[in-house]
């Protein structure tokens, strides 16, 4: 559909409610003149919004992004939508989700670190480890403006129920504007099939703790089956149907936990990819790169990241590591400033270096992962088909993405995983991989460093780091009424822009009234930069609506540099999207602790550091990053380290 027509369709959707009100008023004064047999013209309501988030899905896993995994439903959505190929998130899930709900930087709203840090930042404002009371919530704004708001799946932003004994662990989704919710409160499920203990507090429905697997609840004998992806789909559909008769628009958030570990899926997906990955990491990655070029995801002359150098033994930490006198290299201090300490490296072997049993186990991990992604796509297809069945598809904005890049958690904490892999490749264990063990805690099965690198194709590094493989995620958008694919968009976009887009679609103006000053004993105004909403002083939405871009504008929606920090790892992308200053701690980053610089217009694979040739620019961008950290209250940790 041409962009002007899309714009007209969207405009009609957005003005539907106001037109309806005008017709009602006009009908009161003109009713004596109108024949009783005449029906008023059909008026469209505001658009529904279906937002779908995968968990730890890599950039290249979907068919539309070059992957070999079968994802026909998302591929079909692309044919009526478009791809955004330069979309950025946080480095890890809770940080991304905090920015999504609030529409602003995660340091401001309580997730400066994923969970409360155990270092010198603990107790500082913005490091509560849950969505704090300085946050807006787009769900509350939508609900206050006539939308039904539903979610099913992973929350990871707070776990204290309203009126409960615990009051210092954040809030469940029902307290942030979600009218109906079935939520996994933590960052991961111990078992995708649940099997929760009696009295467990891992899940809530509508603000009350539930225990899937207990008698009378989903997952129990004779009850509704519980496999996370399947169950969340059914629950979300039931929420949509519960109020469809009233004609109000809805926001539905499908917050899937797939394909996050533990790797588990039911048949036929569990066996579907048998033998598909026997050729190993490099062959699969090369094939994905070729398809990405063919599909136009990356240009034909794109230089992909070649993969991390092989390490068959761990590089040692410095002598001062974990000692009281350690001076750790961080984003502010390198060897030039007298700092020298960092931790050990990780064992990261290539396919040819694996034993036959290691290859057997590693191939099986990826088979199960692929089955999870395929099953996820199947469930997304059920959601979309249901919208069509109830007549809401044409009036629904659909957005799909991953919460961050692929999860590269080392199988044995960075040591050689050979013994673990060989044990998993041996019967009777091998036959049970990916299955439901019937216990609350499933086997902690994950696919490790190299498969995550494959999922991140063609980019560098994985979840938790500052490379593009961590923060660049697949994004698919379909506008209401759109029936034909539009060209890929390569403009720089960010997770907070999603928030602004939801509000723009709904015709909701974010609050702008400045909060009154609240100067503390140290002379700091704790309300600086905040606005007032419903009697609370909160940080405003700083993301930019993507609607102009989606409707055909060629102007970038972002006019300021994009800064980020988590776990001490950092980056800043220039406002024009060209330059990226990047910092990771050694030994992943340079051993001397220097910042790197990449020209993203030529080298988005981050293969050639050009900082030395552009030292003045690098210094300027590092200074801009430091200013960003000051604005958002971010604190660079003295000892940078990831959560794995």
PyMOL commands that set and color helices and strands:
alter all, ss='L'
color gray80, all
select helices_A, chain A and resi 3-14+16-30+63-65+72-79+93-102+138-144+173-176+228-242+244-246+269-272+281-295+335-337+351-353+356-389+393-395+418-424+430-432+448-455+468-471+495-505+547-550+612-632
alter helices_A, ss='H'
color red, helices_A
select strands_A, chain A and resi 48-54+82-84+87-88+148-154+180-184+203-205+208-210+250-255+396-402+475-478+493-494+530-533+536-539+562-566+569-573+579-583+596-599
alter strands_A, ss='S'
color yellow, strands_A
deselect
rebuild
show_as cartoon
